[in-house]
Amino acid sequence: MNEIHTCLKTVSASAPLTCHNLTLFPLVGAAIEPHYVMLGDALHAGVARIEEVSESGSVPELRFLNEGDRPVFMLDGEEVTGAKQNRILNVSILAGTGETLLPVSCVEAGRWRHTSREFRDSDRTLFASGRARKARRVSESMRSYGSKSSNQGEVWDDIDKKSTRMDAHSSTSAAEEIYRKHRASLENFVNGLQVQAGQTGAAFAINGRLIGMDLFDSEYALVKSLPKLVRSYALDAMDRESSDHFDASDAGLDQLISGLLDAVQERHAGVGLGEDIRFSSKQLEGGALVHQGRVVHLCAYRLREESG
């Protein structure tokens, strides 16, 4: 049994919480005291910083410097803002001391000028449907070219379509504007889907259909990440509002986990510390960051044919 199988065999789901058409299944797994700090905490403590790789910059890469004595964990799809344009992380990363080059995607197509020298953390990840498609393209890139690149044009197209549907346009085509425009509604979801005791992960269903899950090795990482993830899935839930009745108890969590246990895995070197394990099929997409024999973070998505 490998690390992912071991991790998933320990996971159980608590009673679901529902806010409007978004349901959260709290996941409880084997938790540890983390040996890392989260990106936001490291940036706010002044022991880490993110910059453009040079004065001219490079869209798909950023420079991360960790001056602390503990690794820094960064979440797949997490957005950082400032410098020449806002970006999201293409994979989950555990960065040791010193410099690490981060594979990223742009989520602000209309800006290429400095607004600050360093990046700031944000309170969001890319909306879940875009995050899932980005994950699939990164897996394809790793398999074909050994790189952790997304399809940048597809990321921009997803943001443009979401902005149009949700009437949230900005002069720089920033994904950030969608969250800003719908801030009050998103915070209702965050307040309605709070962390539960012992929770180390979360699975999400929209209109009664299981969409995806994130699982961490510590309660600390879950507590720091859950509001960002709720906003991510809530934005898709708002975009897919339905008056149809749904039964959240039959969302398909067991099938997703079974699919992960059966999926063929591909192992790649991680960015920084650990390994990046990818799993893809017609029904699901995902990846896991593994370090020292443990799954630090796992994300998985049930794929859908239509865009969203």
Summary of the structure (lengths in Angstrom):
residues: 308
radius of gyration: 18.0
end to end distance: 35.5
largest distance: 53.5
contacts: 1069
relative contact order: 0.19
helix: 31%
strand: 33%
